Amino acid sequence: MLQCAVGLYAGESAALEPRSITEPEVLQQPAMFTDVVDGFDGGTDLHFSLTYQHTWKTARIERETQSVAVSADAAGGTARIAVADYSESTSRLNVRAELGLYHDLALIVRLPVILSRSSTLRGRGAPAGALEGAPGQELFQLPFDSPNRSGVEYLGLGVDWGILNQWRDAAQPTLVVGVEGRFSVSEPMHACGPARPATEEGAAEVRCAQPADINRDGVSGQFPVALAPGRVESLEGSFAEQSRKAGVSRGTTGLELHGMISRRFAQLEPYMGLGVLLELPSASSDFGPDRPWKKSIGQRVGASLGVELMPWEVVEQFQRLSLDVRFTGTYRAAGRDYSELFDALGSSNAPAYRQPRFAGYRAGADPSGRTSVIDPDSERVFPTGISNVDAHGSYALRVQARWQAGRYVHFDLAAGWALTQQHVITRGAPCDGSRSVDPERAGPCLFANPLVGDGPEVIAGRPDPSYRPETDEAGHRFIVGTASTVDAWVGATVMF
Ligand SMILES: [Ca+2]
């Protein structure tokens, strides 16, 4: 695609006339979108930026219901009702250093630091039962406040390479490709909720309980059950930490690849760019170690189209005012992720929802050999708040003004607005039909053949222990409506 774009732009360049002396002078550097710090360009080889950014996001949370008591529309099947208004506020300090290594080759170090991020869920007056998991058990209570998170979001280490540069060869556009590794260097996010006081039914709850802590009291080894004849064990098992930190990083290692191309025509520089972000979960995060039933994190693909306008330049003083208008479309593939309900569901105290599901099944004692019971030695899977989020797109428009005040400093002021498509945030299936399994290991996915009462059985697939019927089953799923995000930032860059 980039190659094709190069051809297109190179073709147009033939029509570019040499500039007449009455035309305004231009600085010998590309637009901000495709500028690469250059190690050999007369002195300037280190750029250091500090940007303060504030982001506000709002969305409506909806839920499917099959209860006529919750919505009269459910009489005809599944209805959807609005259950909460979600709002999130984030302030960030973006630290960025760009070091020119060689001709149009730059090393980029980025450190986004979240100064504060919090979100709230406010009720919309939905009837009682709208937030139920099992009957009579609310998954979470409204209003709900997430913890305030702060810390290093990730460490980005990357390289940008300017393959083509219009200022070295006027017949060419400016073409930059780059790669960035994103590393979670701080505590991964853990779901946290209110620290509920002790009641008649149970002990006091900690804010950020371990997923295995069924009653959220910070104490392990509770809930003894007979897992097999003569074998009574705690369902909670044992966990070392009593409570966890809320954390701030995504707990993933990301690889971001991008390419962008621009071409200056007098005071206008149109450009386009493409980017892909792939993420792999780190084992210490609540994504947990790799397991066959776990879906991957959805990859993100984005395309930008924009134009930079340079209405005013004074080359002798290295001064330039530029205005950048950019449209970006981003597609996020389906996958496991932190959703708008991450904290609310992950800190649920609904007893049925917090029960573990066993990952393995084995043949039961039934002499026919046609039963399948839980394998008490298999992994216990607890809800963490991370859910299977559907694919969705978002569209962003942003405007940025840059004032280059002199040779060594420039300032930025920008604002953006984005819409994210509505999408299901809790989707799952009890049986994974894409994976085959022997009858004795099929557990609840083994059904008697309805046509021939006496076998052979029907196997719907391998059981998925991460499936939570309370939120994932059709008719009970949560949906985030079209989300609106506004952000604004101000920054300064010094160039050595
Ligand atoms: Ca406990």
Residues whose N, C-alpha, C, O or C-beta is under 5 A from the ligand:
A	BS01	CA	D213 I214 N215 R216 D217 G218 V219 S220 Q222
